[in-house]
């Protein structure tokens, strides 16, 4: 008998939910069954973010750095992109602060990708659609079309590694903690960045030190981002096929907490085993070398 020749097996959310209900000895029947299962799936995805890095959700970001003058530069950037659409961006300067005339919201300009867009630092509030914004140093004026979205930055879980790119040469920079950054005596010192601090807020930011000495260097980093939500039963899960078994087992375990508590210990054991199998496979298979740095040894 011939094999199928296909390698595209997948499950959408309704299939995953139905399989999980069956493992609990239940039937998937009502709209509420679907809603409560989707909620459990999304909670499980949040738990996966706490268990470690999912390699298929790691992406590279290239961020242009911005200097306004020899005494002013942008030090803190969103981990991701915040883009504002405006009537015209050409007369504004990189690194300057823009202020909304109605809302009073402020942000700094990082780049001007097109004549009608600019990427910003995290705004201090919410811009009002159609309000006038003014540049602090250029005195340029334009109108903002809508409050820029924070979604891209907010889907970031953590930053994994960072380099500074200058003249097509990448130089690794080291991570420092909140207290280490606080103890930096002069935070406005300009130069080629050697350290960075990640502030893991709801909208995460990355701060570099020294602050940029030009607007041509680039900050290049890998970030770990959230799995896409299951918003409808027709959605496919944002996971590779290798994680389908543990996803079904995990959902069955979560559902058992609400519907079949007598099965919870058994289903949890199955889920833990299948998640361990999947996570052990989801790793980089390269030689691993540990080299202590002066920072880790606290040698200065």
C-alpha positions in Angstrom: 0.0 0.0 0.0 1.4 3.4 -1.0 2.1 6.1 1.6 0.1 9.4 1.5 3.0 11.5 0.3 1.7 14.4 2.4 3.5 16.1 5.3 1.1 18.9 6.1 -0.9 17.5 9.0 -2.1 20.3 11.3 -5.0 21.0 13.7 -7.0 24.2 13.9 -8.3 25.4 17.2 -11.6 23.5 16.9 -9.7 20.2 16.3 -7.4 20.8 19.3 -10.4 21.6 21.5 -12.4 18.6 20.4 -9.4 16.2 21.0 -8.8 17.8 24.5 -12.5 17.3 25.4 -12.4 13.7 24.4 -9.3 13.1 26.5 -11.3 14.4 29.4 -14.2 12.0 28.5 -16.4 14.9 27.5 -18.1 16.0 24.3 -17.4 19.4 22.8 -20.9 20.8 22.0 -21.7 24.4 22.9 -20.4 27.8 22.1 -19.4 28.2 25.7 -17.3 25.1 25.5 -15.4 26.7 22.7 -15.0 30.0 24.5 -13.7 28.5 27.8 -11.3 26.2 25.9 -9.9 29.1 23.8 -9.4 31.1 27.1 -7.5 28.1 28.6 -5.4 27.8 25.4 -4.3 31.5 25.6 -3.5 31.1 29.3 -1.4 28.1 28.5 0.5 30.1 25.9 1.2 32.7 28.6 2.6 29.9 30.8 4.8 28.7 28.0 6.4 32.1 27.8 7.4 31.6 31.5 8.9 28.2 30.8 11.5 29.3 28.3 12.3 30.6 24.8 10.3 29.1 21.9 12.8 29.3 19.0 10.1 29.9 16.4 9.1 33.1 18.2 12.5 34.7 18.1 13.0 37.5 15.6 15.7 40.0 14.8 15.1 43.7 15.0 17.4 46.4 13.5 16.9 49.8 15.2 18.6 52.9 13.9 20.0 55.1 16.7 19.3 58.8 16.9 21.4 61.7 18.0 20.1 65.3 17.9 23.3 67.1 18.9 26.5 66.7 20.8 24.5 67.3 24.0 21.3 65.4 23.2 20.6 61.8 21.9 17.9 59.2 22.3 19.0 56.6 24.9 15.8 54.6 25.4 14.0 52.8 22.6 10.9 50.6 22.5 11.7 46.9 22.1 10.0 46.7 18.7 8.5 49.5 16.6 6.1 52.3 17.3 5.2 54.1 14.1 3.2 57.3 13.8 1.6 58.4 10.5 1.7 62.1 9.9 0.9 64.5 7.1 4.6 65.3 6.5 7.7 64.2 8.4 10.5 65.8 6.3 11.2 69.0 8.3 11.6 67.2 11.6 15.0 66.3 13.1 16.1 62.9 14.4 16.3 62.8 18.2 14.0 65.8 18.8 10.9 65.7 21.0 7.5 66.1 19.4 4.6 67.5 21.4 0.8 67.2 20.7 -0.9 70.5 20.8 -4.2 69.1 22.2 -3.1 66.1 24.3 0.3 67.4 25.5 1.7 63.9 24.7 5.4 63.8 23.9 7.8 61.4 22.2 11.2 61.4 20.6 11.7 60.8 16.8 13.9 57.8 16.1 13.7 57.5 12.3 11.7 58.8 9.4 11.0 55.7 7.2 8.9 57.7 4.7 7.7 61.2 4.0 4.6 60.5 6.1 5.7 58.2 8.9 8.1 58.4 11.8 9.1 55.8 14.4 9.0 57.1 18.0 10.0 56.3 21.5 7.1 55.3 23.8 4.7 58.3 24.0 4.1 59.9 27.4 0.4 59.6 26.9 -2.0 59.2 23.9 -1.9 61.5 20.9 -5.3 62.7 19.6 -6.1 62.0 16.0 -5.7 65.1 13.7 -3.9 67.1 16.4 -1.0 69.3 15.6 2.5 68.2 16.7 5.5 70.4 17.0 9.2 69.6 17.0 11.2 70.9 19.9 14.4 71.9 18.0 13.2 72.2 14.4 10.0 74.0 15.3 8.4 71.9 12.4 4.7 71.5 12.6 2.5 68.7 11.1 -0.7 66.8 11.9 -0.7 63.3 13.3 -3.3 61.0 11.8 -3.9 58.7 14.7 -2.4 57.6 18.0 0.5 55.2 17.2 -0.1 51.6 18.2 2.0 50.0 20.9 1.1 46.4 19.9 4.4 45.5 18.2 6.5 46.5 21.2 4.1 45.0 23.8 4.3 41.5 22.2 8.0 41.4 23.3 8.7 39.0 26.1 12.5 39.6 26.4 15.7 40.6 24.6 18.1 37.7 24.0 21.3 39.2 22.6 22.4 42.7 21.3 25.1 44.1 19.0 26.0 47.6 17.8 26.4 47.7 14.0 28.8 50.4 12.6 30.2 50.3 9.1 28.8 46.8 8.6 30.7 45.5 11.6 28.9 44.1 14.6 30.2 44.5 18.1 28.6 42.6 21.0 27.4 44.7 24.0 26.7 43.4 27.5 23.5 43.5 29.5 23.2 45.3 32.8 20.5 45.2 35.5 18.3 47.9 36.8 20.6 48.7 39.7 23.7 48.7 37.5 22.1 51.3 35.2 21.0 53.4 38.1 24.5 53.5 39.4 25.9 54.9 36.0 27.1 58.4 37.1 26.6 60.3 33.8 23.8 58.7 31.7 24.1 61.3 29.0 27.7 60.5 28.0 27.8 60.0 24.2 29.9 57.3 22.5 29.7 53.9 21.0 27.4 51.8 23.2 28.9 49.1 25.3 26.0 48.2 27.7 22.3 47.9 27.5 19.4 47.7 30.1 16.0 46.1 29.3 13.1 47.5 31.3 10.5 44.7 31.1 7.4 46.8 31.5 4.0 46.2 29.7 5.6 48.1 26.9 9.3 47.0 27.2 12.2 49.4 26.5 15.9 49.0 25.9 18.3 51.7 27.1 21.9 51.8 25.8 25.0 53.4 27.4 26.9 55.4 26.3 24.1 57.1 24.3 24.5 57.4 20.5 27.3 59.7 19.2 25.7 59.6 15.7 22.6 58.7 13.8 24.2 56.0 11.7 25.0 53.3 14.2 22.3 50.5 14.5 21.1 48.5 17.4 20.6 44.9 16.3 19.0 42.4 18.7 17.0 39.2 18.9 13.8 39.4 20.8 11.5 36.7 22.1 7.9 37.5 21.3 4.5 36.2 22.3 2.6 33.4 20.6 -0.4 34.6 18.6 -3.7 34.4 20.4 -6.4 31.9 19.6 -9.3 34.3 18.9 -11.6 32.0 17.0 -12.1 28.2 16.7 -11.1 28.4 13.0 -7.7 29.8 13.9 -4.6 27.7 13.4 -2.3 27.5 16.4 0.9 29.6 16.0 3.1 26.6 16.8 5.1 24.0 14.8 3.7 20.6 14.4 6.2 19.2 17.0 4.2 21.0 19.7 0.8 19.8 18.7 0.8 16.7 21.1 1.8 18.8 24.2 -0.7 21.5 23.2 -3.6 19.0 23.1 -2.4 17.4 26.4 -2.0 20.8 28.0 -5.5 21.9 27.1 -6.9 18.6 28.3 -5.1 19.2 31.6 -6.4 22.8 31.9 -10.0 21.7 31.0 -9.9 18.9 33.6 -9.3 21.5 36.3 -12.7 22.8 35.5 -14.6 19.8 34.3 -13.0 16.5 35.4 -10.7 17.1 38.5 -10.5 13.3 39.1 -8.4 13.1 35.8 -6.2 16.1 36.6 -3.2 14.2 38.1 -3.0 11.8 35.1 -3.5 14.5 32.5 -0.9 16.7 34.1 1.7 13.9 34.1 1.1 13.3 30.4 1.2 17.1 29.7 4.5 17.5 31.6 6.1 14.6 29.8 5.0 15.8 26.3 6.0 19.4 27.0 9.5 18.3 28.2 9.9 16.2 25.0 8.9 19.1 22.8 11.0 21.7 24.6 14.1 19.5 24.7 13.9 19.3 20.9 13.2 23.0 20.5 16.8 24.1 21.0 19.9 25.2 19.1 22.1 22.2 18.4 25.5 23.8 18.5 28.6 23.5 20.6 28.2 25.3 23.9 31.1 27.1 25.5 31.0 29.1 28.7 33.5 32.0 28.9 33.4 34.3 32.0 33.5 38.0 31.4 35.0 40.7 33.6 31.4 41.8 34.4 30.3 38.4 35.6 33.4 38.1 37.8 32.9 41.6 39.1 36.4 42.6 38.0 36.8 46.2 37.1 
